[in-house]
């Protein structure tokens, strides 16, 4: 029985590619460490869950951020380097947390998951809110520091500190 899952957040074309609408330049630097974690998870038969922004055409979030990851567009697809396999799961979200308005918790319960290991972007937004909510739902949470990125080193470090010191989340 698998008690652990790897959650890959928002490693999508609209965030990772150069010149993308919400480009996170540091996202390209975490591709290699994420690929390593992904291979390890698959080798150990740990479920892999991709949590992906998938917005409606006129999503409210576009009042705050540029139009990005519109459902059905290439920008909302996982980058080629991390493409999901048939056995992987995909959870689509419209807000920062992977739990809000999605079936993530139902999936975790069905898979009997007790621990989630989180990688992806952005450390201080979607990674942060998904990790925080997982912790508040009593999952054991680990965020791999070398596999997450933000728009700035300051935002990245602040989020990791908050996760570790306030929420008591494992940051490795």
N, C-alpha and C positions, 0 to 999 in steps of 0.2 A: 504494500500500500504506500503510495507516494504521499508524504506529508508536506512537501516543499514544492513551490512553483517559482519559475523565473518570469517576472513581469517586465516586458520591454515596452517602454512608453515613448510614443510619438517619434519614432525614428523614421520619419516620413520625408518624402521628397521636398515638400514645402518648407521644411525646417533645415534639412541637411545639405541640399544642393547649393552650390555657389549661385548667388543672385536670386535665390528663392524668396517668395514674399515675406517670410518670417525666418530668414536665414540665421542659423546659430553656427557661426564659423567653428567654434570648438566642438561641435557635434561630429565633424569629420575626424577629429583626433581621438574620439572615443569608439570609433567603429571597430578598430582592431581588438581592444580589450573586451568589447561586447561580443564580438565574434568568438573569442576564446570562451567566455562564460556560456554562450549559446551552445558551443560544441560540448562543453563539459556537462551541461544540463541534458542535452540529447543523449550523450554517452551514458549518463546515469539514469536515463529514462524519467527525468523530472519534467513535468508538464511545462510547456512554454506558452505563455499568454501574451499576445501582442495587444496593447491598449492603444487605440489609435483615434486621434481627432477625426471626426467625420461630420462636418458642419452642413447645415442646410444652406441653400443659396443666399438667403437673407438673414442669416443667423444674427442674434443680438450681440454676440461676441465681436462682430465686425464693427460695432460702435466704439470698441476699445482697441482693437488690433486690426491690421490689414487683413483683407479677405485671404483665407488660407484653408487648406485641407478640406475643400468642399467635396462632400460625398460623391463618389463616382468619377472624380477627376484624377489625373496622374499625380497631382500634388498630394493627394490623400493616401497614396500607396506607400507601403514600406519600401525603404531604399533597397536597391538590388543586392547590396552586400549582406543584407540580413533577411532575405526573403523567407516568409513563413513556409513551412513544410505541411504536408497534408495532416499530420497528427497534431499540429499546433492549433491553438485557439486564437480567435480574434474577437476582441471586445471593442465596439465603437462607442466613442463618447463625444459629447458636445460641450462639456465644461472641463475645468481643470482636474477635478478628481475622477479617477477611473471608476469610482463607485456611484457617483451621482447620476441617476437616471439610466443606469446600465444593468446588465445581468451579471456583473463581475462577482458579487458576493454569492449568488446562486451557483455559479460555476465553481467557485472555490469550495463551497459546501459539498457540491456533488463530487468533487475530486478529493474531498476529505483533507484539504490543505490546512496546515497549521502555521506554516512559515512562508512568507513571500520575500523573495530577493528581487530588488528593483534596480533597473538600469534604464538609461534613456535621458530625455530632455523634457523640460528644463528643470534643473535642480531646485530652483526656488519657486517654481510654479507647479506644473503637473506632477513631477516627481514628489515634491514636497507635500502637496495636498493629498495625493494618493497614498503616500507613506503614512502621513498623519492619520488619515481616515482608517487605514488598515490597522494601525496601532490602537486607535480608539475602538475598533471592533474586535480587539483582543487577538489579533494575529501577531505572531512574532515577525518582526520586520528587520531586514538588512538592506542597506543601500550601499552598493559598491561605488566608492568615491571615484575610482578611476574609470567608471563606466557611466558617469553622469556629467552633464555640462550645463552651464548657464550662459547668459549673454556677457557676463563679466565675472572675473575671479572673485570680486567682493560679494556679489550676489550668491555665487556658488558656495563660498566659504561660510557666509552667514546662514544659508539654508542648512548646510551640513551641521553647523554648530547647533542650530535650533533643533534639528532632528535628534541629535545626540544628547544634548543637555536638557532640553525641555521634555521631549517625548520619549527619551531613553531608547531610541532606535539604534540598532547596531549600524555603525558606519565603518566599513572595512576598506 
